[in-house]
Amino acid sequence: MEKYTRQEVSPVEKENERDENYEATNPQIDSSRTNQNYHLKRPQGSYIEMINNRLSQLTLKRKLRSDAVYMDSFVLGSDREFFGCLTEGQQKEFFWDCLDFFSEKYGYENILSAVVHKDETTPHLHLNIVPIVNGKLCSKDLFDRQKLSQLQTEFYEKVGKKWGLQRGKEGSTAKHLDTAEFKAKKIIEGAE
């Protein structure tokens, strides 16, 4: 999960919502397959427009901070072996199960976009959420360390078990890699 401030939202949108004309800096993107990407929830305008619209529906007690988190982004998937054992229909069902879980937990109205990328090494779902809780924008109330661990357990119980996946090790001290670090690591592994 990544957190994004207002200024950081547009570049993420550009990458998530890419089309065949997108100039990829990520060598794992095969732009000849970008037309295979598909939406489970298509954005109704730009991410910022949608965020502003969602925020206008709230009664905010004070002005938002300049460093406020406007969007939380999840990448959901598994490894190549998992997807290799599924039909195209089963893959779609898996991603729909992911969207249904997040919609139920955080509200469908708070989901900006849910797009499946098929143009990279392994299919995966980018799911972007406006972090609203109790009528206010507050990512840290939804996604602190303890709540993320709880989220992982709940996701496993409702989605992972059904699909024969394993839950990540609870209480792990493994360092979370941001997207750039993860992609760099994959490139190095591929080169070796």
N, C-alpha and C positions, 0 to 999 in steps of 0.2 A: 504494500500500500504506500502510495506517495501522497504528500500534501502539497497543494499549490495555492499560492497567493494570487491576487487578481492579475498581476503582470505576467504570471507564469502560465495562465490558462490557455491563451491563444496558441503558443507553440505546441502544447500537448494536443489541442484540438486539431491542429494542422497534421500532426503525425497520425493521430487516431482515425481521422476522417479522410485520409488520403485517397487519391484516385490515381489513375495510370500516369498522370502528369507530375506526380509528386517526385521531387528530386531527393532520393534517399541517401542519407549519410551512413545508414546502417547497412553493412554488407550482407546481412542476413535477409534483407528484403529483396524478393524477386519481383520486380515491377511487372513482369509479364503475367504474374498470377494475381496482381492486385484486384483485378476484376472479379475474383472469386471471394473477396471479402464481403461480408454481409452484416446487416443490422438486425438485432433483436428489438432494439428501441432506437429509432432514428431521431436525431436532435431536431427540434422545431425552431430553427434559427441557430445563430452562433451560440456557443457555450456561454459567453458573457451576457448576451441578450437573455438567455434562458435563466441564468443565475440572477440577473437584475429583476426579471419578472417574478421569480420565486421569492426573492427578498422583499419585493414590493407588497407581497401578500402577508408579510409579517408585521407585527407592531414592535419595531425595535426601540428600545429605551434610550439608546445612545448611538452616536456615529460609529461605524465600523473602523477598527484600527487599520493602519496602512499595511500591517503584516498579518492581517486576518487570513485564515485559510478559507478560500472560496470553493475549493473542489478537492475531494479525495478521490484518488484513482486506484483501482484494483486491476491486476492482471490475473486472470483465472485460467487454469489449464492443468496439464500434467505433462508427462514425457512422451516422446515419439512412440515408444512401445505401447503405451496406453491407447493413443489415438490410432495406431496401426491395427489394433484389434477391433476397432469400431467401424461400422458402416457409416456412410455420410449422414444417414438419418439418425443413427445413435449419437453421433457427434453433436448434431443440432439439438437433440433431446438433452444431452449433458449440459450444453450451454444454456438452454431454456431453464433447466433445473437451477443453474447458478443464478440467472436473472430472477427467477421466482423467489429464491431464498432471500436475495438482497432486497427485492421489492417488498416482501413481507416484513422484513426486519427494519428497513429504513424508509419505506414509503416509495411507491412507484413514482409519485409526483416529484420526488427528490433525485430521481435518476435522470441525468442529462442525456446519456448515450450508453448504449451497449452494442459494441461492434466486434465481430469475430474477424480476426486476421488469419487468413489462409495463405498469405504470401510470404510467410517466414518459415523457418525450419520446422516449427511445430505449431499447430493451430492453438489459438488462445483468445480469450475474451477480454477486451478493455471495457471496464465498467466504471463510469464516472458519476459521482454523487455530490450533491450540494449538502454539506454536513449540517443539517438542521435538527435540533432537539429542543423540545419544550418551547417552540416558537422563536428560537434564536439560532443564529449561525455560530456553531461552536464545535469544531472538529475535535478539540482536545477532550470534550465531554463524551464524545462517541468513541474515540479511537486512542485511548491511552494504552499503555503496555498491557495492563490487566484485561481491558476490554477486547484488545486484539487477540489475546490468547483465548479468551472466552469465545470470541467470534470464530476462531479457527476450530475450536471444539464443536460448536453448534453447526458450523458448515460441514464438518466431517459427519456428524450425526445425521443431518438431513440430506446431504448430497453425496459426500465421499463414500459412506458405507454402501449406498445403493449401487455405486459404480465400482466397488472393489478397491477403492483407494485407501491409503494409510494416512493417518493423521500425523503431522509433523511432531517431532519429539517435544513433549511438554517441558517447559522450564529450560529449554535449550539456551545456551549462551552463545550460540553461533551468531556471527555478525551479519546483519541484514545488508545485502548489497543493493545500492540504488541501481536504476535501470542501466546507466552508462557502465558502471562497474561490472554488472552481470553480463552485458553484451561483450565487453572487453574480455572477460574471462572465457566466454564461449568461443570467441575468435582465437584466443591463444590455445584453447583445447583443440579446436579444429585444425590449427596449424601443426600441432604436435602429432 
